[in-house]
Amino acid sequence: MNLPFHSYRTRLKKGAVSRLLNCYAVQSAPEGRAPTAIIGAAGISAFSTISASPQEAAIAFNGALYCVAANTFYAVNEDGIETSIGTIAGAGSVDIAKGVGQVAILRDEALWVFDGTTLTQVTDADFTSRGASKMAVLDNYAGFIEPDSGRFFICDLADFTVYDPLDFATAEGNPDNLVSIESNQRQFVLFGEDSIELWDNVGGTGFPFVRVSNGYVENGCIGKDATCSADNTVFWLDQDRIFRKLEGITPRRISNDGCEQQWQDYATVSDAKAFSYVFDGHTFVVVQFPTEEATWVYDINTGEWHERASYGYDDWRAAWVVKAYGRTFVGDTESGNIGEMDANTHSEWGGILSREATTGTIQNESRWLFHDRMELDLEVGQGIESGQGSDPEIMLDISNDGGRTFVAKSNRDLGTAGQFNKRVWWGPLGRSRDRVYRFRVTDPVPFSIQAARLDVR
């Protein structure tokens, strides 16, 4: 039996119900039992609880971790101890970036700059008269999108607090408003509502940026937070709710029909937020839909999508993921908590981490198939000493109508500590013309399916 290798759920449920929740597919070793295995996403252990709530944004600067929680900017040392630095007013989303010796924090069109010691709000009239909705840093210039216009402007070189009224330009390839900006491959990538432009730093006197001669893309962006940089390129959700990556000047589609049909049915996508992180050798691009309470994740290594959701929520409670002190930290959208991402942790901030894999349909031209036995090759014998997880189990649900409805079958033991020869199987499992299997583990133990065998006649 083929294991699911991505989330692919269309409106027509029959035949398109594959789902990976809090787990993702990886390529097996050459000697593996199947070409693809499924592993659980890393858990999050407790690290620090910041006084203010919730977490908004974070950055690693001069080797240390800094975060914005609610309306306060904090330094957080490697022991998780917070130091309040100053106030960041406003209620909108927070954009944060760094240059040499400075951190810029943008919120509700106002800007604050941290120089390593002091946090100061920018009062230069050439900034405040424009305001800004989005920013990025390139060659120690901060570039800003002027709201409701096609213009962007920059600060003085290496000083986020000083501005010249002539240091601006207009993206004129298409008369649409600019939405977002990213820095990539020593270029500013300017995202408009219906187009994209690439601008180079050519130096010299005056405004140093010019549009690349062929740097125009006939594709737009859905919202100011729906872009991110990763793997030496940029990713974004476009105006048609298709997720793309930039290859040269080609906007390559990387979402699939299953993702896109789900997204088309969302009432609100303008607040979509994209960010990236690297963990265990995989580069992930996260796309969150806050209003719709959904989180989708693209694995650059495999080119496949999976989903994330915190227990009791429909989406993942990750406001940001940042590396500092040689560790990977995660901010909580629901509290001031900061956690540490850890492959050996199988919970989130001490709560349940549910991992779920749903297969595609198993059928043969609508003939009756008799499912005699199914066996999973799993990580077993990893039960913990006491409490939940000391006698871990895997749950099985089956659907005989192509994934529309499911019925729970009996659970199977995953083995107490040291039961490495434990076998996990079910049977007989009745007959069906259109069978779907769903596996789920909520105990705090490793989740890894290496292969699956199904005896069918």
C-alpha positions in Angstrom: 0.0 0.0 0.0 1.3 3.4 -0.9 1.8 5.9 1.9 0.4 9.4 1.5 3.2 11.8 0.6 1.4 15.1 0.7 -1.8 17.0 1.5 -4.1 17.0 -1.5 -7.7 17.6 -0.8 -10.0 18.9 -3.5 -13.7 19.8 -3.4 -14.5 16.4 -5.0 -13.5 14.4 -1.9 -13.7 11.1 -3.7 -10.1 10.1 -4.8 -8.5 13.3 -3.4 -8.3 13.0 0.4 -4.6 12.5 1.1 -3.6 14.5 4.1 -0.5 14.9 6.3 -1.1 16.8 9.5 1.9 17.6 11.7 4.0 15.1 9.7 5.6 15.1 6.3 7.1 12.8 3.7 10.8 12.1 3.3 12.8 10.1 0.8 13.8 6.8 2.3 17.3 5.5 2.4 18.2 3.3 -0.7 17.8 0.2 1.4 14.4 1.3 2.8 11.3 -0.8 2.5 9.5 1.9 0.5 10.7 4.9 -1.5 8.9 7.3 0.8 8.5 7.4 4.6 6.4 9.7 6.9 7.9 11.3 9.9 6.3 13.5 12.6 7.1 17.2 12.7 9.4 18.3 15.5 7.7 19.3 18.7 8.2 22.4 20.8 9.6 22.4 24.3 9.1 25.2 26.8 11.9 27.9 26.8 10.6 31.2 28.1 7.4 33.0 28.9 7.4 36.7 28.1 5.4 39.1 30.3 3.5 40.5 27.4 1.2 38.5 25.1 1.0 37.4 22.3 4.2 36.9 20.3 4.3 39.0 17.2 7.8 38.9 15.6 11.4 38.1 16.3 14.9 38.4 15.0 18.4 37.2 15.8 20.7 40.2 16.1 24.4 40.4 17.2 24.1 36.7 18.3 21.1 37.3 20.6 17.3 36.8 20.3 14.9 39.7 20.3 11.2 39.6 20.0 8.1 41.8 19.9 5.3 40.6 22.2 2.1 42.7 22.2 3.4 46.3 22.4 6.9 45.7 23.8 10.3 44.9 22.4 12.4 42.4 24.4 15.8 40.9 24.5 15.8 37.3 25.5 19.1 35.7 26.6 20.1 32.0 26.1 18.6 31.1 29.5 15.2 32.5 28.5 15.4 35.6 30.7 13.7 38.7 29.2 14.7 42.3 29.3 12.2 44.9 28.2 13.7 47.5 25.9 10.9 49.7 24.8 7.3 50.1 23.5 6.2 49.4 19.9 2.8 51.1 19.6 0.0 49.9 17.4 -2.1 46.8 16.8 -1.2 45.7 13.2 1.2 43.0 12.1 4.9 43.6 12.8 7.7 43.6 10.2 11.2 43.3 11.5 14.6 43.4 9.7 18.2 44.1 10.5 21.2 45.8 9.0 24.8 46.4 10.3 24.3 47.6 13.8 20.6 48.3 13.7 17.2 46.6 13.8 14.2 48.2 12.2 10.6 47.4 13.5 7.7 48.5 11.3 4.1 48.6 12.6 1.0 50.6 11.5 3.2 52.7 9.1 5.4 53.8 12.0 9.1 52.8 12.4 11.3 52.1 15.4 15.1 51.5 15.3 17.2 49.6 17.8 20.9 50.3 17.8 21.9 47.6 20.2 21.3 49.8 23.2 18.4 52.1 22.6 15.0 51.8 20.9 13.9 55.0 19.1 10.9 55.9 17.0 11.8 57.5 13.7 10.6 61.1 13.5 12.3 62.2 10.3 9.6 64.1 8.4 10.7 62.5 5.1 9.6 59.1 6.6 6.6 60.1 8.7 5.0 62.1 5.8 5.0 58.9 3.8 4.6 56.2 6.3 5.4 52.6 5.2 3.4 49.3 5.0 6.3 46.9 4.3 10.1 46.8 4.4 13.2 44.8 3.4 16.9 45.5 3.8 19.5 45.2 1.0 23.2 46.3 1.1 22.4 48.1 4.4 19.6 50.2 2.8 16.1 49.7 4.2 13.6 49.8 1.4 10.0 50.7 2.2 6.6 50.5 0.4 4.7 53.7 0.5 1.1 52.8 1.3 -1.5 53.0 -1.5 1.0 53.9 -4.2 3.4 52.5 -6.7 6.4 54.1 -4.9 9.1 52.8 -2.7 11.8 54.7 -0.8 15.0 54.1 1.1 16.9 55.3 4.2 20.4 56.7 4.1 23.1 54.1 3.8 23.6 52.3 7.1 21.2 54.5 9.0 17.5 53.5 9.3 16.7 56.8 11.1 17.6 59.3 8.3 15.8 59.9 5.0 16.1 62.1 1.9 13.0 63.3 0.2 14.5 62.5 -3.2 15.4 58.9 -2.4 12.4 57.2 -3.9 11.3 55.6 -7.1 8.1 54.3 -8.8 7.5 50.9 -10.1 6.1 51.8 -13.5 6.0 48.6 -15.4 2.3 48.4 -14.5 0.2 51.2 -12.9 -0.8 49.1 -9.9 -0.1 49.8 -6.2 2.9 48.1 -4.6 2.0 45.6 -1.9 5.2 44.0 -0.6 9.0 44.0 -0.9 11.6 41.3 -0.4 15.4 41.4 -0.6 16.8 38.5 -2.7 20.1 37.9 -4.6 21.2 41.5 -4.0 18.0 42.8 -5.6 14.8 44.4 -4.2 11.8 42.4 -5.4 8.8 44.7 -5.5 5.4 43.0 -5.5 2.5 44.9 -6.9 -1.2 44.0 -7.0 -0.8 42.7 -10.6 2.9 42.8 -11.3 6.4 42.3 -9.9 9.6 44.3 -10.6 13.3 43.6 -9.8 15.6 46.5 -8.9 19.4 46.4 -8.7 21.7 48.6 -6.6 24.0 50.2 -9.1 25.6 52.6 -6.7 26.7 56.1 -7.7 25.4 59.4 -6.4 21.7 60.0 -5.9 19.1 57.2 -5.7 21.2 54.0 -6.2 18.5 51.6 -7.4 17.3 51.0 -11.0 14.9 48.5 -12.5 16.6 45.5 -14.1 16.1 45.7 -17.9 14.1 42.5 -18.1 13.1 42.5 -14.5 9.3 42.6 -14.9 6.9 39.8 -14.1 3.2 39.8 -15.0 2.0 38.3 -11.7 0.9 40.1 -8.5 0.6 39.5 -4.8 -2.4 39.0 -2.5 -1.2 40.9 0.6 1.7 42.6 2.3 2.6 39.6 4.5 2.1 36.9 1.9 5.8 37.0 0.7 9.0 35.5 2.1 12.6 34.7 1.0 14.1 31.2 1.2 16.5 29.0 -0.6 18.0 31.9 -2.6 14.6 33.0 -4.1 11.3 34.5 -3.1 7.9 32.9 -2.5 4.5 34.5 -2.5 0.7 33.9 -2.7 -0.5 35.6 -5.9 -3.7 37.5 -6.7 -5.3 34.3 -8.0 -4.5 32.4 -4.7 -1.7 30.4 -6.4 1.5 30.0 -4.4 4.6 30.7 -6.5 8.4 30.9 -6.4 10.6 33.1 -8.6 12.9 31.3 -10.9 14.9 34.0 -12.7 11.9 36.1 -14.0 9.5 33.1 -14.2 6.8 32.9 -11.5 6.7 29.1 -11.1 3.5 27.6 -9.6 4.4 25.3 -6.7 0.9 24.9 -5.1 -1.3 22.0 -6.3 -4.9 21.7 -7.2 -5.7 20.3 -3.8 -4.2 23.3 -2.0 -5.7 25.9 -4.4 -9.2 24.6 -4.2 -9.1 24.8 -0.5 -7.7 28.3 -0.7 -10.3 29.4 -3.3 -13.0 28.5 -0.8 -11.5 30.7 2.0 -13.6 33.9 2.6 -10.5 35.9 3.5 -6.9 35.5 2.3 -5.6 39.1 2.2 -4.1 38.6 5.7 -2.1 35.5 4.6 1.3 35.4 6.2 4.3 33.6 4.8 7.6 32.8 6.5 10.4 30.2 6.2 12.7 28.2 8.4 15.2 25.4 8.2 15.2 22.3 10.4 16.8 18.9 10.2 18.1 19.7 6.7 14.6 20.6 5.3 13.7 24.1 4.3 10.0 24.8 5.0 7.8 27.7 3.7 4.9 28.3 6.0 1.7 29.9 4.7 -0.8 30.9 7.4 -4.4 32.1 6.9 -5.2 33.7 10.2 -8.9 34.5 9.5 -9.5 31.0 8.1 -7.4 29.4 10.9 -5.4 27.2 8.5 -1.7 26.5 8.1 -0.1 25.0 5.1 3.6 24.1 4.8 5.7 23.6 1.6 8.8 21.4 1.9 11.3 22.7 -0.6 13.3 19.5 -0.3 10.5 17.3 -1.7 8.3 19.9 -3.4 5.3 18.6 -1.4 2.7 20.2 1.0 1.6 19.2 4.4 -0.5 20.9 7.1 0.1 22.0 10.7 -2.3 22.5 13.5 -1.9 22.8 17.3 -4.0 20.6 19.4 -7.4 22.2 20.0 -6.9 24.6 17.2 -7.4 24.4 13.4 -4.1 26.2 12.7 -0.5 26.2 14.0 0.3 28.5 16.9 3.6 29.7 15.4 3.9 33.4 15.1 7.6 33.1 14.0 10.5 30.7 13.9 14.0 32.1 14.4 17.5 30.6 15.0 19.6 32.0 17.8 22.2 30.5 20.2 22.5 27.6 17.9 18.9 26.6 18.6 15.5 27.1 16.8 12.9 29.1 18.7 9.2 29.5 18.0 6.8 32.2 19.2 3.3 31.5 20.3 0.4 33.3 18.6 -1.8 32.7 21.7 0.5 33.7 24.5 3.9 35.2 25.4 5.5 31.8 25.3 8.7 31.1 23.4 9.4 27.4 22.7 12.4 25.5 21.3 11.8 23.3 18.3 13.2 19.9 19.0 13.1 16.6 17.0 13.2 14.7 20.3 10.2 16.5 21.7 6.8 15.0 20.7 4.5 17.6 22.3 3.9 21.4 22.0 4.7 23.5 25.0 3.8 20.5 27.1 0.5 19.9 25.4 -0.6 17.2 22.9 1.0 17.1 19.4 -1.4 15.1 17.2 0.1 13.6 14.1 -2.2 12.3 11.4 -1.8 10.6 7.9 -4.7 9.9 5.6 -4.2 7.7 2.5 -5.6 8.2 -0.9 -8.5 5.9 -2.0 -7.9 2.2 -2.5 -10.1 0.9 -5.3 -10.1 -1.2 -8.4 -12.8 -0.1 -10.9 -15.4 -0.1 -8.2 -15.1 -3.8 -7.6 -15.4 -5.3 -4.1 -12.0 -5.5 -2.4 -11.6 -7.7 0.7 -9.0 -6.1 3.1 -7.6 -9.1 4.9 -4.7 -7.6 6.8 -2.8 -4.3 7.0 0.6 -4.0 8.7 2.6 -0.8 9.4 6.3 -0.7 9.7 6.6 1.9 12.5 8.9 3.3 15.1 8.0 1.1 18.1 9.3 0.5 21.6 9.6 4.2 22.4 7.2 4.4 25.3 8.2 6.8 28.1 8.7 5.9 31.7 5.3 7.1 33.1 2.2 9.0 32.3 0.7 9.5 28.8 3.0 7.8 26.4 4.1 5.0 28.7 1.9 2.6 26.8 1.5 4.5 23.5 -1.1 3.6 20.8 -1.8 4.3 17.2 -5.4 4.9 16.2 -7.0 3.8 12.9 -10.1 5.1 11.2 -11.5 3.7 8.0 -13.8 5.2 5.3 -15.7 3.2 2.8 -17.1 6.2 1.0 -13.9 7.7 -0.4 -13.1 9.8 2.7 -16.4 11.5 3.3 -17.1 9.7 6.7 -14.8 7.7 8.9 -15.4 4.9 11.5 -12.9 4.2 14.3 -11.3 0.8 14.5 -9.5 -0.6 17.6 -6.2 1.0 18.6 -2.9 -0.8 18.4 0.0 -0.7 20.9 3.2 0.9 19.8 5.2 -0.9 22.4 6.5 0.1 25.8 10.1 1.2 26.2 12.4 -1.4 24.7 9.7 -3.4 22.8 11.5 -2.9 19.5 10.1 -6.1 17.9 6.5 -5.0 18.4 4.3 -5.6 15.2 1.4 -3.4 14.4 -1.4 -4.8 12.3 -5.1 -5.0 11.8 -7.3 -7.6 10.2 -9.6 -8.7 8.8 -11.0 -5.2 7.8 -14.0 -6.1 5.7 -14.7 -5.2 2.2 -15.0 -1.9 0.3 -15.2 -0.5 -3.2 -13.5 2.7 -2.2 -11.5 2.5 1.0 -9.5 5.3 2.8 -7.3 4.7 5.9 -6.4 7.4 8.5 -3.7 6.8 11.1 -3.3 9.1 14.2 -0.9 9.2 17.2 -1.4 11.7 20.1 1.0 10.1 22.6 4.4 11.9 23.1 6.4 9.3 21.3 8.2 9.3 17.9 5.9 9.1 14.9 7.5 7.4 11.9 5.9 5.1 9.3 8.5 3.5 7.1 6.2 1.3 5.0 2.7 -0.2 4.9 1.5 -3.6 3.6 -2.1 -4.3 2.7 -3.3 -7.8 1.8 -6.3 -7.4 -0.6 -8.2 -9.8 -2.7 
